[in-house]
Amino acid sequence: MATEGPVEGAERARPGAAGLPVFGRLIDNIERVILGKHEAVEKVVATVAARGHVLVEDLPGVGKTILARALALSVQGRYRRVQCTPDLLPSDVTGVSVYDPKESKFNFRPGPVFTNVLLVDEVNRATPRTQAAFLEAMEERQVSVDGTAYGVPMPFVVIATQNPVEMAGTFPLPEAQLDRFMMRVSIGYPDDETEVEMMRAQRETHPLRDLKPVMDAEHLMTAQNAVRKVFVHESLRRYVQQLVAETRRHPHAAFGASPRGGLFLVRAAQALAAIRRSAFVTPDHVKALAQTVLAHRVHVKPHSRVQGMDGSRVIEEVLRKVEVPVDYEPR
């Protein structure tokens, strides 16, 4: 099922030349609800800044849906929520053509995918056929129904939450769909003091009820355009390419990261540089996001999984192996 919620009262904010303070305000706003998880929140906002989509994967009850809702509420514009279940149909996502007897023709009724921020809750509880309904919208920003392509509103961000595959009643996401997500983020359990603070903050009402937007869709697009202009030295592009290439040559990898993974890593590093008020991308920005962007794109061999090897360990070894450039500042 899909639900829609209005968002009102956004502050008008313009990105500055020496960084994008609007994304800092977005992070601060989300952290009013998600306590003690700055790194995860920063990565999610970096994904949005880079025009990507994010998969939030973790155990039930750690705040995956709350994080996605907080982001949606912080950006003024239309947002929809789809709760995935095994009986959810592709047409429930994309929309359907309905025959109008008065006009003697079919009229298209858009589904929840036609929005600015789409929260797909527990995406791996939907069947593979329904999961595939999101692919075209995520990559091409359009939906094809009955031979006609319909563009989705811009900006368009998919925030999907997922329980671990080992949980009962789930369908693993295929590699093709995983590759569409710029980042896979894990939240994890809070520390002791943060958990007590959560109980205190939600004593009477949930903080989400008081969360206000800090930007609107127009300003988000303006800031996203500015992110693409953050300087990236040629040596860093080659560094990213070598990281991606090494994932394909790793002895434990059945196949490594795709070229899309390299593109996403560069764009995500640009976004992180902008969020941290840097005029150019550094190797630290790339290394900070390499795991989040590349690990879910690496498929290890069956016998390697038995030995405890996974995509994250492959990326760790690749980061240690590839030489880090020392000349990356603009001249």
C-alpha positions in Angstrom: 0.0 0.0 0.0 1.1 3.6 -0.6 0.6 6.6 1.5 1.2 10.3 0.8 2.1 13.1 3.2 2.3 16.8 2.7 5.4 18.8 3.7 5.1 22.4 4.6 7.1 25.4 5.8 10.5 24.9 4.2 13.3 27.4 4.8 14.6 29.0 1.6 18.3 28.0 1.4 20.8 28.6 -1.4 24.1 26.7 -1.8 27.2 28.7 -1.2 30.3 28.9 -3.3 32.6 27.4 -0.7 30.5 24.3 0.1 26.9 23.6 0.4 25.6 24.6 3.9 22.1 23.5 2.9 23.2 19.8 3.2 24.6 20.5 6.6 21.2 21.8 7.7 19.6 18.7 6.2 21.9 16.5 8.2 21.3 18.5 11.4 17.5 18.2 10.9 17.6 14.5 10.4 19.7 14.0 13.4 17.0 15.6 15.5 15.2 12.2 15.0 18.1 9.8 14.3 20.4 10.1 17.4 24.0 9.1 17.5 24.3 7.9 13.8 26.1 10.8 12.1 28.1 8.7 9.7 25.0 6.9 8.4 23.0 10.1 8.1 25.9 11.8 6.3 26.1 9.0 3.8 22.4 9.0 3.1 22.5 12.8 2.5 25.5 12.4 0.3 23.6 9.9 -1.8 20.7 12.4 -2.2 23.2 15.2 -3.0 24.7 13.0 -5.8 21.3 12.2 -7.3 21.6 8.6 -6.3 19.3 6.1 -4.5 20.1 4.5 -1.1 19.4 1.0 0.3 19.3 1.0 4.1 19.9 -2.5 5.3 19.8 -3.6 8.9 17.9 -5.5 11.5 14.3 -4.6 12.3 13.7 -1.8 14.8 17.0 0.1 14.5 15.4 3.1 12.7 15.6 2.4 8.9 12.1 3.6 8.2 12.4 6.6 10.5 15.6 7.7 8.8 13.9 7.5 5.4 10.8 9.4 6.6 13.0 12.0 8.3 14.8 12.7 5.0 11.5 12.8 3.1 10.0 15.3 5.6 13.1 17.4 5.5 12.8 18.0 1.8 9.7 20.0 0.8 8.0 18.3 -2.1 5.9 15.3 -2.7 6.8 12.0 -1.0 5.1 8.6 -1.1 5.6 5.4 0.9 5.2 1.9 -0.4 5.0 -0.9 2.1 6.2 -4.0 0.3 4.4 -7.3 0.8 4.5 -10.6 -1.2 1.1 -9.7 -2.8 2.2 -6.2 -4.0 1.9 -6.0 -7.8 4.0 -4.1 -10.2 1.0 -2.0 -11.2 0.6 -1.0 -7.5 4.0 0.7 -8.0 4.0 2.1 -11.5 0.3 2.8 -12.1 -2.2 1.3 -14.4 -4.3 2.2 -17.5 -8.0 2.3 -16.7 -10.7 2.2 -19.4 -13.0 5.2 -19.4 -16.4 4.2 -21.0 -17.5 7.8 -21.5 -14.4 8.8 -23.6 -14.0 5.3 -25.0 -10.3 5.2 -24.2 -7.7 4.1 -21.6 -6.5 6.8 -19.1 -3.2 6.3 -17.1 -3.5 6.5 -13.4 0.0 7.1 -11.9 1.3 5.0 -9.1 3.3 6.0 -6.0 6.5 6.0 -8.0 5.5 9.4 -9.4 6.9 11.5 -6.6 10.0 13.3 -5.4 11.0 11.1 -2.5 9.9 7.5 -2.6 10.2 5.4 0.5 10.1 1.7 -0.3 9.8 0.0 3.0 11.1 -3.6 3.3 11.8 -3.9 -0.4 13.0 -7.5 -0.1 9.5 -8.6 1.1 8.2 -7.9 -2.4 8.4 -10.6 -5.1 11.2 -10.3 -7.8 8.6 -9.2 -10.4 7.5 -6.3 -8.2 11.1 -5.4 -7.3 11.8 -5.1 -11.0 9.1 -2.4 -11.3 11.4 0.1 -9.6 14.4 -0.5 -12.0 13.4 1.8 -14.9 12.4 4.6 -12.7 15.6 4.4 -10.7 17.9 4.4 -13.7 16.1 6.3 -16.4 13.7 8.5 -14.3 10.8 7.2 -16.3 8.2 4.4 -16.2 6.9 2.5 -19.3 3.3 1.3 -19.2 1.5 -0.1 -22.1 4.2 1.1 -24.5 4.2 4.7 -23.3 7.0 6.3 -21.3 6.0 8.6 -18.4 8.7 10.7 -16.8 8.8 10.8 -13.0 9.0 14.2 -11.2 12.4 15.7 -10.5 14.2 15.5 -8.2 13.6 11.8 -7.7 15.1 9.8 -4.9 14.4 6.2 -3.9 15.1 5.3 -0.2 14.6 1.6 0.2 14.8 -0.3 3.5 15.7 -4.0 3.7 15.9 -6.6 6.4 18.8 -9.1 6.2 18.1 -11.8 3.6 18.2 -14.4 6.4 15.0 -13.0 7.9 11.9 -15.1 7.2 9.7 -14.2 4.2 12.2 -12.2 2.2 13.3 -12.3 -1.5 17.0 -11.4 -2.1 17.4 -8.4 -4.4 19.0 -9.5 -7.7 22.4 -8.1 -8.6 20.9 -5.9 -11.3 18.7 -4.0 -8.8 21.4 -3.8 -6.2 23.7 -2.1 -8.8 21.1 0.7 -9.1 21.6 1.8 -5.5 24.5 4.2 -5.2 25.0 3.2 -1.5 24.1 0.5 0.9 24.0 1.9 4.4 23.7 0.1 7.7 22.6 1.9 10.9 23.4 -0.5 13.7 22.4 -0.5 17.3 22.7 2.7 19.3 25.1 3.0 22.2 23.8 2.8 25.8 23.4 6.6 26.4 21.9 7.2 23.0 19.3 4.5 23.6 18.3 6.1 26.9 18.1 9.5 25.2 15.8 8.0 22.6 13.4 6.7 25.3 13.5 10.2 26.9 12.8 12.0 23.5 9.8 9.8 22.7 8.3 9.9 26.2 5.1 11.7 24.9 5.3 12.0 21.1 7.6 11.0 18.3 10.1 13.7 17.2 9.0 13.1 13.6 5.7 14.9 14.4 7.6 18.2 14.9 10.1 17.8 12.1 10.0 20.7 9.6 11.5 20.9 6.0 14.8 22.8 5.5 14.7 22.9 1.7 12.3 22.5 -1.2 12.6 20.5 -4.4 13.9 23.5 -6.4 16.7 24.2 -4.0 17.6 20.5 -3.7 18.1 20.4 -7.5 20.2 23.6 -7.4 22.4 22.1 -4.8 22.7 18.8 -6.7 23.8 20.7 -9.8 26.5 22.4 -7.7 27.8 19.1 -6.4 28.6 18.0 -9.9 30.9 21.0 -10.3 33.1 20.0 -7.3 36.7 19.6 -8.7 38.0 16.0 -9.2 41.7 15.6 -10.2 42.6 13.2 -13.0 44.7 11.2 -10.6 41.6 10.6 -8.4 39.6 9.4 -11.4 42.4 6.9 -12.1 42.5 5.9 -8.5 38.8 5.1 -8.5 39.2 3.2 -11.8 42.0 1.1 -10.3 39.9 0.3 -7.2 37.1 -0.9 -9.4 39.4 -2.9 -11.6 41.0 -4.6 -8.7 37.6 -5.8 -7.4 37.3 -7.7 -10.7 40.7 -9.2 -10.5 40.4 -10.3 -6.8 40.9 -14.0 -6.4 37.8 -14.4 -4.3 35.5 -12.4 -6.6 33.2 -14.1 -9.0 32.6 -10.7 -10.5 33.6 -7.2 -9.3 32.1 -3.8 -9.3 30.6 -2.5 -12.5 31.6 0.7 -14.3 28.5 2.3 -12.8 30.1 1.6 -9.4 33.1 3.7 -10.4 30.9 6.6 -11.6 28.8 6.4 -8.5 31.9 6.5 -6.3 33.2 9.7 -8.0 29.9 11.4 -7.7 29.4 10.3 -4.1 32.9 11.6 -3.2 32.0 15.0 -4.8 28.9 15.1 -2.6 30.9 14.2 0.5 33.4 16.9 -0.3 30.6 19.5 -0.7 29.0 18.4 2.6 32.4 18.8 4.4 33.0 22.2 2.8 35.9 21.1 0.6 36.4 22.7 -2.8 37.8 19.5 -4.2 37.7 15.8 -3.7 40.5 14.1 -1.7 41.5 10.4 -1.4 40.0 10.5 2.1 36.6 11.2 0.6 36.9 8.3 -1.8 38.1 5.9 0.9 35.4 7.0 3.3 32.7 5.9 0.8 34.4 3.0 -1.0 32.9 0.3 1.2 29.4 1.8 1.1 29.4 2.3 -2.7 31.3 -0.8 -3.9 30.9 -3.7 -1.4 27.3 -4.6 -2.5 28.5 -4.8 -6.1 31.1 -7.5 -5.5 29.9 -11.1 -5.7 32.3 -13.5 -4.1 32.7 -17.1 -5.1 30.7 -19.8 -3.2 33.7 -21.4 -1.6 35.0 -18.0 -0.6 31.7 -17.3 1.3 32.2 -20.5 3.2 35.6 -19.1 4.3 33.9 -16.0 5.6 34.8 -13.7 2.6 32.3 -11.1 1.5 32.3 -7.9 -0.5 33.4 -5.7 2.4 36.5 -7.8 3.0 37.3 -7.6 -0.7 37.1 -3.8 -0.7 39.3 -3.7 2.4 42.0 -5.6 0.7 41.7 -3.6 -2.5 42.0 -0.3 -0.6 45.2 -1.6 1.0 46.6 -2.7 -2.3 46.0 0.3 -4.6 48.4 3.2 -4.3 46.9 6.4 -3.1 47.6 9.5 -5.2 49.4 12.4 -3.6 48.7 15.1 -6.3 45.0 15.8 -6.3 44.6 19.5 -5.5 43.5 22.0 -8.2 46.3 24.2 -9.6 
